[in-house]
C-alpha cells in the first residue's frame, strides 16, 4: 500500500499523543513516502520516542548556538 502525507496527517489528527508532536512528525522529511508509511504503521510509542529525540536534539543545537552567540558578545564587550 502507498501512504501519503494526508494519510499520516489523518493518523496524527486521530491520535492525541502524536498530535502533540505534529510539527516534527509532519515535516517534509527526505525519506518521503517511507516516512509517511512509518507514521501510518509504526506503534505510537515509537513515533513519540523519535519525535521527542528530534525535539531534544533541535533544542540542544539551538541552545548551543545561543550560548556561542552569548560568548561572542561577552568577548566583544570585554
C-alpha positions as CSV (number, residue, x, y, z in Angstrom):
1,X,0.0,0.0,0.0
2,X,1.2,3.5,-0.8
3,X,0.9,6.1,2.0
4,X,0.7,9.9,1.6
5,X,1.2,12.9,3.8
6,X,-2.6,13.1,4.1
7,X,-2.7,9.6,5.5
8,X,-0.1,10.5,8.0
9,X,-1.9,13.7,8.9
10,X,-5.1,11.8,9.5
11,X,-3.4,9.5,11.9
12,X,-1.8,12.4,13.8
13,X,-5.1,14.1,13.9
14,X,-6.7,11.0,15.4
15,X,-4.0,10.3,18.0
16,X,-3.5,12.9,20.7
17,X,-0.1,11.5,21.6
18,X,1.1,12.2,18.1
19,X,-0.7,15.5,17.7
20,X,1.5,16.8,20.5
21,X,4.5,16.4,18.1
22,X,2.6,17.3,14.9
23,X,5.2,19.8,13.6
24,X,8.1,17.3,13.8
25,X,6.1,14.3,12.6
26,X,4.6,16.1,9.6
27,X,7.7,17.8,8.5
28,X,8.8,17.0,4.9
29,X,11.5,14.5,5.8
30,X,13.8,13.4,2.9
31,X,12.6,9.8,3.3
32,X,9.3,10.9,1.7
33,X,6.8,8.0,1.3
34,X,8.9,5.8,3.6
35,X,8.4,8.3,6.4
36,X,4.6,8.6,5.7
37,X,4.3,4.8,5.7
38,X,6.2,4.7,9.1
39,X,3.9,7.4,10.6
40,X,0.9,5.4,9.4
41,X,2.0,2.0,10.6
42,X,4.5,2.3,13.5
43,X,3.5,1.9,17.1
44,X,2.6,5.3,18.6
45,X,5.2,5.0,21.4
46,X,7.9,4.5,18.7
47,X,6.9,7.6,16.8
48,X,6.6,9.7,20.1
49,X,10.1,8.5,21.2
50,X,11.5,9.5,17.9
51,X,9.8,12.9,17.8
52,X,10.9,13.7,21.4
53,X,14.5,12.8,20.4
54,X,14.3,15.1,17.4
55,X,12.9,17.9,19.6
56,X,15.6,17.4,22.2
57,X,18.3,17.5,19.5
58,X,16.9,20.6,18.0
59,X,16.6,22.3,21.4
60,X,20.2,21.3,22.3
61,X,21.5,22.6,19.0
62,X,19.5,25.9,19.4
63,X,20.8,26.3,22.9
64,X,24.4,25.7,21.7
65,X,24.0,28.4,19.1
66,X,22.6,30.8,21.6
67,X,25.4,30.1,24.1
68,X,28.0,30.6,21.3
69,X,26.4,34.0,20.5
70,X,26.4,35.0,24.1
71,X,30.1,34.1,24.4
72,X,30.9,36.1,21.3
73,X,29.0,39.1,22.8
74,X,30.8,38.7,26.1
75,X,34.2,38.7,24.3
76,X,33.2,41.7,22.3
77,X,32.1,43.6,25.5
78,X,35.4,43.0,27.2
